[in-house]
């Protein structure tokens, strides 16, 4: 049974960076297509990007290009999402989720429990 | 980006009664490969979203058969044949015919 365990809540100041982790158990990360979706308080869901195993590249939503970096440590089966130049609008719960259905028409069949990132001065 | 519009914003349902949620996309979700890339999720209070339906009408593993999806092109519907207390939460549709994948604004379902 695949499980995604995310790191704990973070509080950051505007302009700082945050790095959220997502550890996979019950599977190896190389067998998965890991994605990140965020949800601002009381708001809807927003896809940020994910790994395309078919070409080995990470695809980012244009909105986050230049500010987000998604990486993977296959030795520990842990995925990371780093967001820089944080602003108050980045306050959100950040979810990792596994992509199914094949590139680029993914849907997200398993989700982590989320990591709350609060950006406040 | 493709805009996904859900109606209604909220729904109050008596247990055992049916419920229906509409989702409209700003572009057709029918791909040249014959598939339609429309999905439904339920986010229960305090939990991450969970997949209910993939490619319009296929129930995900473990999803009760009271949930059904239908539609084509740009107009889609999620139906719950008999709402149960455990069905409360916010329902989202999502498209992935084109990146970025985008979600509807959500429909909150509560029990009367």
Interface residues (C-beta under 8 A of the other chain):
Chain A: X44 X45 X46 X47 X59 X61 X62 X63 X95 X97 X100 X101 X104 X105 X106 X107 X108 X109 X111 X112 X113 X114
Chain B: X31 X35 X37 X39 X41 X47 X48 X49 X50 X51 X54 X55 X60 X92 X94 X96 X97 X99 X100 X101 X102 X103 X104 X105 X106
